[in-house]
Amino acid sequence: MSGFDLVVVTAGTGDPSSTRMLADRVAQRVGAIADKRGEPVRVRVIDLREIAGEITTALVSQLTGPKLAKAVEALGAADGIVVSTPVYKAGPSGLFTSFFQVLDNDLLIAKPVVLAATAGTARHALVVDEQLRSLFAYLRTTTVPTSLFASTEDWGDPALNKRVDRAAFELVLLMESGFAKQVRDESWHSYQHEFGSAGGTEVDIDLDSDLMRLAAGGRPAL
């Protein structure tokens, strides 16, 4: 099927939520830009407040509930991602960071991502580039150059729409490039995957070595 699969991850807790509104605005612009270029966009929204219980369970027990499993599956199949979080106490919400902490370290390699955050004051504007960008660098994603932040006073400012348009266009270009797919198809083996994190593709690990036997509680061969 042609077109792109876009996944929106939002950590807003209100209804309506300014965090969700910002994410939806980006997704709408991505869809409009891609459609003009002949590529329809299918959007899937992951509202973290709806799976908060399963995220907590995964943090403390490593058990994955059905809703969380579907969210992971959607992200794994995504061509592009938009993430949006409220800022609490000068940082992204705990729900937001917890969700990405429970994901497989290899799930999002090279995937293009738009980073967005909302807050009640412009004093938190640097949270996106100082904290979100470093988190998604650790996850080895490809974040678009334009980050998005909206405080209360920004919603009536035309400059916000210009930044949204720019970030959306950058995401469409990255999705069109096929970079993430090419990385997985042609250079997946060149990444240093953590044991057990790459969905069974760690074909270069020698499970019969003395070191691996010791790690599993056995004894080295004599």
RAGI-V260847 format. One record per residue. SS is DSSP state (h for helix, s for strand, l for the rest). Layout:
BEGIN
[[SS] [SS]]
END
This chain:
BEGIN
[[l] [l] [l] [s] [s] [s] [s] [s] [s] [s] [l] [l] [l] [l] [l] [l] [l] [h] [h] [h] [h] [h] [h] [h] [h] [h] [h] [h] [h] [h] [h] [h] [h] [h] [h] [h] [l] [l] [l] [l] [s] [s] [s] [s] [s] [s] [s] [h] [h] [h] [h] [h] [h] [h] [h] [h] [h] [h] [h] [h] [h] [l] [l] [l] [l] [h] [h] [h] [h] [h] [h] [h] [h] [h] [h] [h] [h] [l] [l] [s] [s] [s] [s] [s] [s] [s] [s] [s] [l] [l] [s] [s] [l] [h] [h] [h] [h] [h] [h] [h] [h] [l] [l] [l] [l] [l] [l] [l] [l] [l] [l] [s] [s] [s] [s] [s] [s] [s] [l] [l] [l] [h] [h] [h] [l] [l] [h] [h] [h] [h] [h] [h] [h] [h] [h] [h] [h] [h] [l] [l] [l] [s] [s] [l] [l] [l] [l] [s] [s] [s] [l] [h] [h] [h] [h] [h] [l] [h] [h] [h] [h] [h] [h] [h] [h] [h] [h] [h] [h] [h] [h] [h] [h] [h] [h] [h] [h] [l] [h] [h] [h] [h] [h] [h] [h] [h] [l] [h] [h] [h] [l] [l] [l] [l] [l] [l] [l] [l] [l] [l] [l] [l] [l] [l] [l] [l] [l] [l] [l] [h] [h] [h] [h] [h] [h] [l] [l] [l] [l] [l] [l] [l]]
END
